[in-house]
Amino acid sequence: MTLEDVKTYLRKAPDNFNSRDSRSAKQLLLSIKDRAVKDNDQALAKTIWCLDEILDIQDRFITGFFQMKADEFYEGWCTLEKVELGIHFLNPHFQDTANEFHLSFISKHTSQYQSIFPYKVFMSPEILEIEKTCSICNKVISVRNPCGHRVGEIYDGKMCSRFVSKAEFLGMAMVEDPVQKYSVPFLSDSKGGVKKDHYNYAFIRYLVQRLSSPFHAWDVDKTKRRHPHTRYSHVGRNDPCPCESGKKYKQCCLLEDGVLRPHCEFTFQVTPPEHLMTTEYSD
């Protein structure tokens, strides 16, 4: 395998994902980067870093898709966050303007997947950073004691970042727009303390059941529609309305044709099997 073979492999991601094995590509990129670093060829080392990031982004996007297909929703969510972060760090150094390596597709669909997950509130730790270290030179740095390496730049085929080597935990906050999306709060069993996944994954499950490939395009229109009252026969007239307005059922949706609930209208590039082209209701 040559460097051009790796690029061809990345271009064919939608066609080879079923038999995808990235180990050979990874090994080749590592060996080329090692030679570039020895020769102090910073431009080549940076190119290899970019290609390696693209390889990871593609692999994680595919992995996240199949995790969701297997009902491993939180795992898929965390994998999609890694995809999002990978694209974020890659963008300053590489622009896939022609979608040669499918990065525009992956970025768009990663965001769309995230938008229909039920996670809305996240935990965010408050930390006082006492000491930070450069990932390139391992020097302890501060405003008065810089090391010369710029965060986000590529040196010897590695991205410069800052590691918090000493910190003090101050507290925990609940936020809607977190820095780290994997910090999803879960309920736990009161007796055994075992984590309980209480989230409703109906939208994401409905979608991935109708996709046979991570590279089949889809779109979603998020609206609200009225669900039949027969679905809420267990709700009393004086109970809170299932639409979550805060009003009593009898003073709210019971006066209408149905209960107003969130609704997702999906459109598919590749039409799913006919028996799956149905409308489903879920609480």
N, C-alpha and C positions, 0 to 999 in steps of 0.2 A: 504494500500500500504506500502511495506517495502522498504529498501534500495536496495535489490536485484531486487524488482519489477521495481524500477526506472532504474536500469542498463538494465534490459530486455526491458523496454520501449525505451531506447536510442538505443539499438541494433536493434530494429525493426522499426527504423525511416522510411525506404522505404515502409514498409507494412502498417503503421498506419497513414500516413500523411493526408489521406483524412478525418479521424475522430480525428485528433490530438487535444488534449486539455491538456496542460501542467500544469494546475493550481494545480492539486493534487500532481504532482511530485515536483513542486516548493515549495508548503507548507510543504511537508515532508522534503525536503532538508533543508529548513529554520529551522524547529523544531530540526532536528538532529544537525545542526550547532550550534544552541543556547545552546543545552546540552553540546556539545563538548567544547564550549568556557567556559561555567560554570565550567566544569571539567578540564579546561586547557589542553585538549587533542588537541594539535596543529596539529598532524598528521591527525587525523580524520577531523578536521575543514578544513584543506587544501584539503583533498580528496573530501569533500563536495563542496568546492569552485570549484574544477575542474569539478565535475559532473554538477554543476549549469551552468558553462561556456559552457560545451558541449551541454546542453539543450538549452541555448540561441543561440548558433551557429546553431544548427539544425533548431530551430524555425525561425531564421532570414533567413536562406538559403531558406526555404520553402516559407516564406513571400515574399522575393525578387523575387522568381520565379513567383509567382502569380501576383505581381505588374507588372512585365514585360509582363505577359500574358494579363493584362488589359490595356496595353499601358501607364502605369504609369512609364515611363522609368527613369526619374530622381529620383523618389522615390525608384525604384528598385536599381539604382546605389548606392544611399546612404545606403540602407540596405545591399548590398553586401560589402560596405566598412566596415560596422560594423562586418560582418562575417570575413573579412580579419583581422581586428584588434583583434577580439576575438581569432582567431587562433594564431595570433602573441603573444598575452599575455599568452595564454595557453601553448604553445610549451615548454617553459623552465620547466614547472612543470608536463607535462603529454605528453607521446608519444604514440599515437595510432598506434603502429607498425603493428599490424595485421588488421588495419582498422575495429576494433571491433565496433566502434561508427561512422564509415563512414566519419571520419575527412579527410582522404586522398582524398576521392572522392570529398568532399565539397571544400577542398582547391584547388584542380586541376580545378574543374569546375567554381569556383568563379573567378579564374584567367582567364579562357577562356572566360567567359562572359565579364569581364572587357576589354579584348583585342579587342573585336569587337564593343564596344561602340564608338560613334563618338567623344567623348570628348578627346581632345589632349592638350589643354592649360588650365591652372588653375590659380586662384588668390591665392597669398600667402602673408599674412600680415606680416610685419616686426614689431616686438614688442620688446621693451626693458623691460626685467623682473627686476622689482625693489624689489619685496618681494615674497618669496615662502613659502608655508605652507605644512607640512606633513599631508597626509590624515589619518594617523593612530593616531597620538598624537596631531594634530592641532598646533604643535609648529612651529613658524617662524624660518626658518633654513637658514644657509649660510655656506660657506666653513669653517669659523672659529667657527660656532655655529651649529654643526650637532646634530641630535636627536638620532642617533643610529639605526634608521630603514632604511633598504635598499630598494631602489626603485625597484619594480617588485617582491619583496618577499611577501609571504602571512603571515599575522598575524591575528589571531582570525577569520580566514575565509574571510579576506579582503585583496585585493592587495594594497601594498604601492605605492603611487604616490605623485607627487608634484603639488599642486594647486598654480597658480600664483594669489596671493591676491592683488598685486599692480603692475601696468604695465603702460608703455607709448607707445602709438601707433606712429610708425615712418613712415610707408609708406606701399605701396602695390606693389607687383611685380607679373609679369606673368611668370609662370614656366611650364615646361613639366612634371616634376617628383615631385609632391607636397607631403607634409607631410599630408595634409588633402584633400582627393580627392573629398569631397562634394562641394568644392569651385569652382563650374563650372560657367563660365561667360555666361550670357544670354543677348540677346538684349531686349530692352524695347520700348514700343510704344512711339513715340515722343510727342503725345498729352496727353495721359492719364498716361504715365509712367508704364503701365502694362507690366509685363514680357512676352516676346515672345520666345517660344522654337523654335529656327531656325535649330535645328540639324536634320540630316537624320538618322533615326533609322532602315533603311531597313534591314541591316544585322541581328540585334538582333530580329527584328519583324519576319523575315523569320524563324529564328531558333526556337523561343519559340512557334510559331504557329504549329510547327511539333513535339513538345514534349508534352506528356500528363502527365508526372510525373517529378518532380525536380530530381528524382533519376534514370532517364534513361540516361545512359552515351552517350556522343557525343564527336566528335573531329572536328577540323577545320584546313584546310590548306589554308593559306592566300597567294594568288598569284595575278597576273594581267592577264586579258584576253581582247581580242578586242571585243567591242560591235558594233553592226551593225551601219553603217552610217545613216541608215534610222531613227534612234533615235535622230539624231542631224541635221535634215533637217532645223531646225530654226537657226542654227549657220552659219554665213556667212564665206566665204572663207578667208576673212581678219580678222576675229574675232580670239580671243585667242583660241587655241585648247582645246577641252573639257577634254583632258588628263591632263591639268594643267602643261604642260611643260614650258609655257611661250612663246612658239613660235606661229606663226599664223597657223590656221587650215590647210591652203593650203600647208604650209611648213612642216607639221608634220604628223598627223595621216591620213589626207586626201589622202596621198600617199600610205597608207597601206590598209589592208583588213577591218579594223575597228578602232575604237577609243580605245586605251589602258586604261583600267579602273581597279581599285581594284576589286578583285574577291575572294569570300569565298566558298570553297568546303567543305560541311559538310558531315560527316558520322555519322550514328545513330546506337546505340545498338538495339533499337526497331524501326523497319521500320515504318515510317509514312504512313497514308492512301495513296493509289495510286494516288488520285487526287491532293495530295500535293507534289508529287515527280516531281517537275518541276523546270526549270531554270527561275529565275526572274532577270530582269534588273532594275537598279535604278541609278539615279544620286546621 
